[in-house]
Every structure is written in C-alpha cells, then in structure tokens.
Amino acid sequence: MPDRNPSHGFTARTRFGLTLIAGGAVANIYYNQPLLAVLVSEFGARAALLVPTACLVGYGLGILGLVPLGDAWPRRTLIVAQLIGLSVALLGAALSPNLTVLTIACLFIGFLSSAAQQAVPFAAELAPDESRGRMVGQVMTGLLTGILLARTASGFVGAHFGWRAVFFAAAFVALAIAAVAAATLPKTKQTRPLRYRALMLSILHLVKTQPILRNASLSQGLLFASFNAFWATLALLVEAPPFDLTAAGAGLFGVIGVCGAFVAPLSGRYTDRKGARPVVVTGAALVLASFLVLWLGGEVSLIAVGIGVLLIDIGLNGALIANQTRAYALVPGARGRINTVLFTVMFVFGALGAFAGSQAFLLAGWPGVCAVGGVLSSAGLLVAIFDRSRAASATKPA
C-alpha cells in the first residue's frame, strides 16, 4: 500500500505536535506508580497490584487492538478520538468510589494511552525517506521523556494535592493535547480501506514475509528483556546495605535515563546516513557492557550503578530507533501494524525479562541479575550481528 501523504506534511509544527502527543499520552500509564502507597492506604493492599497492572495490560491491548487501525483510518482522527476518550477515562479514575471502578478506569487509561504509539508511525509516514530515522528519533524522544517525567510530576502533585488531583490534572492535559493534535496534525486519506479482521490477519502475513521485521523485533525484544531484568531489581539493590537508599533515592536513577532519551535523534540521524545494522550492533554492545560494569562494581559503588544505567539506556534507545526505522521502511502502508509487531514482541520479552531478573535476584543476588542481563543482551547482540539478509542495514524499502 502506498504512502497516504506526501512528506511536505511533516512541518515543524507537526513534529512538535507528534512529540507532545507521544510523551503526553504514554505518561498516563506511569502516573499511578508514585501514588501506590496512598492508594493502598485508601483501597487496600490489592491496589498495589491491580492499578499498575491494569494500566500496563490496557496499554498492551491498545497496541495490539488500536494501533493497527492507523493503517486503515486517518491517524489524525484516531489520535484526537483516543485523547478525548483518555480524558474521560482519567476523569473516571479521579472520581472512583472504590478499587473496582479505579481498576476498570486504569484499564481504559492504558488502552487509550496507546495514542502514543499512533504518533510514532505517523512520523515515519510523513517524514522524507532520507530523514526518517532522525524524525522518528525526535518523536521517540518525546515518548521516552514522557515516561521519565511522569513519575516526578505525579509524585509532586500527589504529595501536595492528593492522588485524585493527579488524575484530574491528567484529564485536563489529555484534552489540551487533543486540541494540539487537531491543530497541528495534517489530514490524511486512506486509499484502500481494510476491514478490521483483514487488518489483524495481515499482521501475521507481515511477520511471515518480512525477515527484517522478525530480526528487528527479536533483537529489540531481547535487549528490552535485559533492560527490564535490571530495572525490576535495581530498587532491591540500592535500598539494601551498603547503600540504604530510600525509594525516592532509588527513583532518582531514572533521571539518568534522560540521556538515553536524547540520544534518540542522534541514533536516527546516524541510521539515515549509515544504515540500521551498525547502530543496532553498537546499542546492543553498550547494553552488554552495562552489565559488565554492574557486575564488577554494582554491589559496592553507586557510581558504577549510575554508569550502568547510562549505558543501558543509551544502548537500548539507540538500538530501538534504528530497529524502528528499518522496520518502518519495509511496507509504507503498514507502519501501524509493523509498530504493533515490534512493540508486542518487546512487551512480551520485557515481562519475561522482569520475571527472570526477579527470580535471579532471589536465587543468586545481584550477580544473578547481571548474568541474566548479560545473557539476554548477548543474545540480542548476536541476533543483530548475524542478520545476513540483503536489506538488513537498509532504511529504504527494496
């Protein structure tokens, strides 16, 4: 299917809108995390499990069920509709009288927050071929920054005004971003509409017929698994002796991840010039190096932990932009479905990585976590190195 819109639609205004949408939408699935202690005191211990799980499960369902619609319907319309619906869901959360209603509201919050994943393929659709990586990187910087800043903003508002104020404020922000989307995003036309069933079945066809998509998804999934093995256990390391940090102190390591977010446009620019494969290999090597640093010094030095965080975030995000760029170039009219494949695989591997890291910490302590992360990142590196398909490093469709 051909592109639906010429590249001239990707103005600076549009780039700003997509970047804001990506960061502002994805932030909603993380607002609840600093509020869990307060929610537990009001709704009971089950809130700590149900609320964050509902947001993440809803987000995964949105990636799987809503993002492919961007290949069949105008993405501008979808994004605006999702953001308005998200505002309503956030209001529902703010007004929740009990845990059941809050959990259902959080499921819809996650589902509709997948508007963030509509913004990234929209950027790939609108950008010229020669700068697609850089433009995708810019929008992904917004998404990654939204993830990083969401917890900080939520914690501040929640501490001063209560947890309900966080969701009320988020509802207003979602509505404002919907207005920005309507004002800044170009209208696109669908040249060959697909029914929903055919759209979903075509995802399987893409997986079967596109080896580059399989390689990109597998290599990024393995790296994301190692990333989650680390982050699922970091607080257990730094809140115990000899560091004895508080939960707030442990959370400050996430600020270092801002560097990883801002490397995204650089990765995209290099991918545009040199191709994706060397960027993916370099990113995977940095993730592997991070676990070496964490194994050698993570138990005795916070500086070593900080260096490990920096390396793993830069490596993961750099590889992600390159893998996205080469995947989006495969079938121009199927970028939403390509995004669904890539991020569904990442979420599945990420959950497995978090589980494996937690189990390794219980059985073997921090060295066990480093071993799991090292094995997973090594596997991701090998998948990238031994990708021998003719277009493995290309960023343009054949």
VEXDREN-2710 file (C-alpha; in Angstrom, 1 decimal):
% VEXDREN-2710
k/r/px/py/pz
1/MET/0.0/0.0/0.0
2/PRO/1.5/3.4/-0.9
3/ASP/2.1/6.2/1.5
4/ARG/-1.0/8.3/2.0
5/ASN/0.5/11.7/2.4
6/PRO/3.5/13.4/0.8
7/SER/6.4/14.3/3.0
8/HIS/5.7/18.0/2.9
9/GLY/3.0/17.5/5.6
10/PHE/5.8/17.0/8.1
11/THR/6.3/20.6/9.2
12/ALA/8.0/21.8/12.4
13/ARG/4.5/22.3/13.8
14/THR/3.6/18.7/13.1
15/ARG/6.8/17.4/14.6
16/PHE/6.1/19.4/17.8
17/GLY/2.5/18.0/17.9
18/LEU/3.6/14.4/17.4
19/THR/6.4/14.7/20.0
20/LEU/4.0/16.2/22.6
21/ILE/1.3/13.5/21.8
22/ALA/3.9/10.7/22.2
23/GLY/5.2/12.0/25.6
24/GLY/1.9/13.3/26.9
25/ALA/-0.1/10.1/26.1
26/VAL/2.4/7.5/27.4
27/ALA/2.9/9.4/30.6
28/ASN/-0.6/8.4/31.7
29/ILE/0.3/4.7/32.3
30/TYR/3.0/5.7/34.8
31/TYR/1.3/8.4/36.8
32/ASN/-0.1/5.8/39.2
33/GLN/3.2/4.4/40.3
34/PRO/4.3/7.1/42.8
35/LEU/0.8/7.1/44.2
36/LEU/0.6/3.4/45.1
37/ALA/1.3/3.8/48.9
38/VAL/-1.6/6.4/49.1
39/LEU/-3.9/4.2/47.1
40/VAL/-3.1/1.2/49.3
41/SER/-4.0/3.2/52.4
42/GLU/-7.4/4.1/50.9
43/PHE/-8.3/0.9/48.9
44/GLY/-6.2/-1.8/50.5
45/ALA/-3.2/-3.8/49.6
46/ARG/-4.6/-5.2/46.3
47/ALA/-4.4/-1.7/44.8
48/ALA/-0.6/-2.0/44.5
49/LEU/-1.1/-4.9/42.1
50/LEU/-4.3/-4.1/40.3
51/VAL/-3.8/-0.4/39.4
52/PRO/-0.4/-0.6/37.7
53/THR/-1.2/-3.9/36.1
54/ALA/-4.5/-2.6/34.7
55/CYS/-2.6/0.3/33.1
56/LEU/0.1/-1.8/31.5
57/VAL/-2.3/-4.5/30.3
58/GLY/-4.6/-1.9/28.8
59/TYR/-1.6/-0.3/27.0
60/GLY/-0.6/-3.7/25.6
61/LEU/-4.2/-4.3/24.4
62/GLY/-4.2/-0.8/22.8
63/ILE/-1.0/-1.5/20.9
64/LEU/-2.5/-4.8/19.7
65/GLY/-6.0/-3.7/19.0
66/LEU/-6.0/0.1/18.2
67/VAL/-2.6/0.9/16.7
68/PRO/-3.2/-1.2/13.5
69/LEU/-6.3/0.9/12.8
70/GLY/-3.9/3.7/11.8
71/ASP/-3.2/1.8/8.6
72/ALA/-7.0/1.8/7.7
73/TRP/-8.3/5.1/9.1
74/PRO/-6.8/8.6/9.2
75/ARG/-4.4/8.7/12.1
76/ARG/-5.2/12.3/13.0
77/THR/-8.8/11.3/13.6
78/LEU/-7.8/8.3/15.6
79/ILE/-5.3/10.2/17.8
80/VAL/-7.8/13.0/18.6
81/ALA/-10.6/10.5/19.4
82/GLN/-8.2/8.4/21.6
83/LEU/-7.1/11.5/23.5
84/ILE/-10.6/12.7/24.2
85/GLY/-11.6/9.2/25.4
86/LEU/-8.4/9.2/27.5
87/SER/-9.6/12.4/29.2
88/VAL/-12.9/10.8/30.1
89/ALA/-11.1/7.7/31.5
90/LEU/-8.9/9.8/33.6
91/LEU/-11.9/11.7/35.0
92/GLY/-13.4/8.3/35.8
93/ALA/-10.3/7.4/37.7
94/ALA/-10.3/10.7/39.6
95/LEU/-13.9/10.1/40.7
96/SER/-13.6/6.4/41.5
97/PRO/-15.5/5.5/44.6
98/ASN/-13.8/2.1/45.0
99/LEU/-11.0/-0.1/43.8
100/THR/-13.1/-1.9/41.2
101/VAL/-14.0/1.3/39.4
102/LEU/-10.5/2.6/39.6
103/THR/-9.1/-0.6/38.1
104/ILE/-11.5/-0.5/35.2
105/ALA/-10.7/3.2/34.6
106/CYS/-7.0/2.4/34.6
107/LEU/-7.6/-0.4/32.1
108/PHE/-9.1/2.2/29.7
109/ILE/-6.4/4.7/30.5
110/GLY/-3.8/2.2/29.4
111/PHE/-5.8/1.2/26.3
112/LEU/-6.4/4.8/25.1
113/SER/-2.8/5.9/26.0
114/SER/-1.7/3.8/23.1
115/ALA/-2.2/7.0/21.1
116/ALA/1.5/7.5/21.8
117/GLN/2.1/4.5/19.5
118/GLN/0.0/6.1/16.8
119/ALA/2.3/9.1/16.8
120/VAL/5.5/7.2/16.0
121/PRO/4.3/5.5/12.8
122/PHE/2.6/8.8/11.8
123/ALA/6.0/10.4/12.0
124/ALA/7.5/7.6/9.9
125/GLU/4.7/8.0/7.3
126/LEU/5.1/11.8/7.0
127/ALA/8.9/12.0/7.0
128/PRO/11.0/12.0/3.9
129/ASP/13.0/8.8/3.3
130/GLU/16.3/10.5/3.8
131/SER/15.5/11.8/7.3
132/ARG/13.0/9.2/8.6
133/GLY/15.3/8.0/11.3
134/ARG/16.0/11.4/12.7
135/MET/12.3/12.3/12.7
136/VAL/11.3/9.1/14.3
137/GLY/14.1/9.7/16.9
138/GLN/12.7/13.1/17.7
139/VAL/9.2/11.8/18.3
140/MET/10.6/8.9/20.4
141/THR/12.5/11.5/22.5
142/GLY/9.1/12.9/23.4
143/LEU/7.8/9.4/24.3
144/LEU/10.8/8.5/26.4
145/THR/10.8/11.8/28.2
146/GLY/7.2/11.4/29.0
147/ILE/7.9/8.1/30.6
148/LEU/10.8/9.6/32.7
149/LEU/9.0/12.8/33.8
150/ALA/5.6/11.2/34.5
151/ARG/6.6/9.8/37.9
152/THR/8.2/13.0/39.0
153/ALA/5.2/15.1/38.1
154/SER/2.8/12.7/39.6
155/GLY/4.8/12.4/42.9
156/PHE/4.9/16.2/43.3
157/VAL/1.2/16.8/42.6
158/GLY/0.1/13.8/44.6
159/ALA/2.2/14.8/47.6
160/HIS/0.8/18.4/47.7
161/PHE/-2.8/17.9/46.4
162/GLY/-3.7/14.2/46.7
163/TRP/-3.9/11.3/44.3
164/ARG/-7.3/12.4/42.8
165/ALA/-5.7/15.7/41.8
166/VAL/-3.2/13.9/39.7
167/PHE/-5.9/12.2/37.6
168/PHE/-8.0/15.5/37.3
169/ALA/-4.9/17.3/36.1
170/ALA/-4.0/14.5/33.7
171/ALA/-7.6/14.6/32.2
172/PHE/-7.2/18.3/31.5
173/VAL/-3.7/17.7/29.9
174/ALA/-5.1/15.0/27.7
175/LEU/-7.9/17.3/26.5
176/ALA/-5.4/20.0/25.8
177/ILE/-3.2/17.6/23.8
178/ALA/-6.2/16.5/21.8
179/ALA/-6.7/20.2/20.9
180/VAL/-3.0/20.4/19.9
181/ALA/-3.4/17.3/17.8
182/ALA/-6.4/18.7/16.0
183/ALA/-4.5/21.9/15.3
184/THR/-1.1/20.6/14.2
185/LEU/-1.6/17.2/12.6
186/PRO/-2.3/17.0/8.8
187/LYS/-5.3/15.3/7.4
188/THR/-4.5/12.0/5.5
189/LYS/-6.7/9.9/3.3
190/GLN/-6.9/6.1/3.1
191/THR/-6.5/4.9/-0.4
192/ARG/-7.5/1.3/0.2
193/PRO/-9.6/0.7/3.3
194/LEU/-9.2/-2.6/5.1
195/ARG/-11.8/-4.3/7.3
196/TYR/-10.7/-4.9/10.9
197/ARG/-10.5/-8.7/10.5
198/ALA/-8.3/-8.4/7.4
199/LEU/-6.2/-5.8/9.1
200/MET/-5.4/-8.1/12.0
201/LEU/-4.8/-11.1/9.9
202/SER/-2.4/-9.1/7.8
203/ILE/-0.2/-8.7/10.8
204/LEU/0.6/-12.4/10.7
205/HIS/1.4/-12.1/7.0
206/LEU/3.8/-9.3/7.8
207/VAL/5.6/-11.5/10.4
208/LYS/5.8/-14.4/7.9
209/THR/7.0/-12.4/4.9
210/GLN/9.3/-9.7/6.4
211/PRO/12.6/-11.2/7.8
212/ILE/13.9/-7.8/8.7
213/LEU/10.8/-7.2/10.9
214/ARG/11.4/-10.5/12.6
215/ASN/15.0/-9.7/13.2
216/ALA/14.3/-6.2/14.5
217/SER/11.6/-7.4/16.8
218/LEU/13.7/-10.3/18.2
219/SER/16.9/-8.3/18.8
220/GLN/15.0/-5.4/20.4
221/GLY/12.9/-7.8/22.4
222/LEU/16.0/-9.5/23.9
223/LEU/17.5/-6.1/24.7
224/PHE/14.3/-4.9/26.4
225/ALA/14.2/-8.1/28.4
226/SER/17.6/-7.4/29.8
227/PHE/16.6/-3.8/30.5
228/ASN/13.6/-5.0/32.5
229/ALA/15.6/-7.6/34.4
230/PHE/17.8/-4.7/35.6
231/TRP/15.0/-2.2/36.4
232/ALA/12.8/-4.8/38.1
233/THR/15.6/-5.4/40.7
234/LEU/17.5/-2.1/40.9
235/ALA/15.5/-0.8/43.9
236/LEU/16.2/-4.1/45.8
237/LEU/19.9/-3.5/45.3
238/VAL/20.2/0.2/46.3
239/GLU/17.6/0.1/49.1
240/ALA/19.6/-2.6/50.9
241/PRO/23.1/-2.3/52.6
242/PRO/25.6/-0.9/51.9
243/PHE/23.6/1.9/50.1
244/ASP/20.4/2.0/52.2
245/LEU/18.7/4.5/49.8
246/THR/15.1/5.4/50.2
247/ALA/12.5/4.7/47.5
248/ALA/12.8/8.3/46.4
249/GLY/16.6/8.0/46.1
250/ALA/16.3/4.8/44.1
251/GLY/13.9/6.6/41.8
252/LEU/16.5/9.3/41.0
253/PHE/18.4/6.8/38.9
254/GLY/15.6/7.2/36.3
255/VAL/16.7/10.8/35.8
256/ILE/19.9/9.5/34.3
257/GLY/17.7/7.9/31.6
258/VAL/17.1/11.4/30.2
259/CYS/20.4/11.0/28.4
260/GLY/19.1/7.8/26.8
261/ALA/16.0/9.7/25.6
262/PHE/18.0/12.5/24.0
263/VAL/20.4/10.1/22.2
264/ALA/17.4/9.0/20.1
265/PRO/17.6/11.7/17.4
266/LEU/21.4/11.1/17.1
267/SER/20.7/7.4/16.6
268/GLY/18.1/8.2/14.0
269/ARG/20.4/10.6/12.1
270/TYR/23.3/8.0/12.0
271/THR/20.8/5.4/10.8
272/ASP/19.7/7.6/8.0
273/ARG/23.4/8.0/6.9
274/LYS/25.0/4.6/7.6
275/GLY/22.1/2.2/7.9
276/ALA/20.4/0.5/10.9
277/ARG/22.6/-2.6/11.4
278/PRO/25.8/-0.9/12.9
279/VAL/23.6/1.2/15.2
280/VAL/21.7/-1.8/16.5
281/VAL/25.0/-3.7/17.0
282/THR/26.6/-0.7/18.8
283/GLY/23.5/-0.3/21.0
284/ALA/23.4/-4.0/21.9
285/ALA/27.1/-3.9/22.7
286/LEU/26.5/-0.9/25.1
287/VAL/23.8/-2.8/26.9
288/LEU/26.1/-5.8/27.3
289/ALA/28.9/-3.5/28.6
290/SER/26.5/-2.1/31.1
291/PHE/26.0/-5.5/32.8
292/LEU/29.8/-6.0/32.9
293/VAL/30.1/-2.7/34.8
294/LEU/27.2/-3.6/37.0
295/TRP/28.7/-7.0/37.8
296/LEU/32.1/-5.6/38.6
297/GLY/31.1/-2.6/40.7
298/GLY/27.3/-2.5/41.2
299/GLU/27.3/-4.0/44.7
300/VAL/29.9/-1.6/46.1
301/SER/29.6/1.7/44.1
302/LEU/26.7/3.9/43.3
303/ILE/28.9/5.5/40.6
304/ALA/29.1/2.1/38.9
305/VAL/25.4/1.8/39.1
306/GLY/25.0/5.2/37.5
307/ILE/27.3/4.3/34.7
308/GLY/25.4/1.1/34.2
309/VAL/22.1/3.0/34.0
310/LEU/23.6/5.4/31.5
311/LEU/25.0/2.7/29.2
312/ILE/21.9/0.5/29.3
313/ASP/19.5/3.5/28.5
314/ILE/21.7/4.8/25.7
315/GLY/22.2/1.4/24.2
316/LEU/18.6/0.3/24.4
317/ASN/17.1/3.5/23.0
318/GLY/19.8/3.9/20.2
319/ALA/19.0/0.3/19.0
320/LEU/15.3/0.9/19.3
321/ILE/15.3/3.9/16.9
322/ALA/17.4/2.0/14.4
323/ASN/15.2/-1.1/14.5
324/GLN/12.1/1.1/14.2
325/THR/13.5/3.0/11.2
326/ARG/14.4/-0.1/9.2
327/ALA/11.1/-1.8/10.1
328/TYR/9.0/1.2/9.1
329/ALA/10.8/1.3/5.7
330/LEU/9.6/-2.2/4.7
331/VAL/5.9/-1.6/3.8
332/PRO/5.0/2.1/3.8
333/GLY/1.2/1.5/4.2
334/ALA/1.6/-0.9/7.1
335/ARG/3.5/1.1/9.6
336/GLY/0.9/0.8/12.3
337/ARG/0.9/-3.0/12.0
338/ILE/4.7/-3.0/12.0
339/ASN/4.7/-1.0/15.1
340/THR/2.2/-3.4/16.7
341/VAL/4.5/-6.4/15.9
342/LEU/7.6/-4.6/17.2
343/PHE/6.1/-3.4/20.5
344/THR/4.1/-6.5/21.2
345/VAL/7.2/-8.6/21.0
346/MET/9.0/-6.1/23.2
347/PHE/6.3/-6.2/25.8
348/VAL/6.2/-10.0/25.9
349/PHE/10.0/-10.2/26.2
350/GLY/10.1/-7.4/28.7
351/ALA/7.7/-9.2/31.0
352/LEU/9.7/-12.4/30.8
353/GLY/12.9/-10.4/31.5
354/ALA/11.5/-8.8/34.6
355/PHE/10.4/-12.2/35.9
356/ALA/13.8/-13.7/35.1
357/GLY/15.6/-10.9/36.8
358/SER/13.5/-11.0/39.9
359/GLN/13.9/-14.8/40.2
360/ALA/17.7/-14.5/39.7
361/PHE/17.9/-11.9/42.4
362/LEU/16.1/-14.2/44.8
363/LEU/18.3/-17.2/44.0
364/ALA/21.7/-15.6/43.3
365/GLY/21.6/-12.0/44.3
366/TRP/22.9/-9.1/42.2
367/PRO/25.4/-11.3/40.3
368/GLY/22.5/-13.5/39.2
369/VAL/20.7/-10.4/37.8
370/CYS/23.9/-9.4/35.9
371/ALA/24.2/-12.9/34.5
372/VAL/20.6/-12.9/33.2
373/GLY/21.0/-9.4/31.7
374/GLY/24.3/-10.4/30.2
375/VAL/22.9/-13.5/28.6
376/LEU/19.9/-11.7/27.2
377/SER/21.8/-8.7/25.8
378/SER/24.4/-11.1/24.3
379/ALA/21.7/-12.9/22.5
380/GLY/20.3/-9.6/21.2
381/LEU/23.8/-8.7/20.0
382/LEU/24.3/-12.0/18.2
383/VAL/20.9/-11.7/16.5
384/ALA/21.9/-8.3/15.2
385/ILE/25.4/-9.4/14.1
386/PHE/24.2/-12.5/12.3
387/ASP/21.4/-10.7/10.5
388/ARG/22.6/-11.5/6.9
389/SER/19.6/-10.6/4.9
390/ARG/20.3/-8.4/1.8
391/ALA/18.5/-5.4/3.2
392/ALA/19.5/-5.9/6.9
393/SER/21.0/-2.5/7.2
394/ALA/18.8/-0.6/4.7
395/THR/16.5/2.1/5.7
396/LYS/14.6/2.2/2.4
397/PRO/12.2/-0.4/1.0
398/ALA/13.6/-2.5/-1.8
END
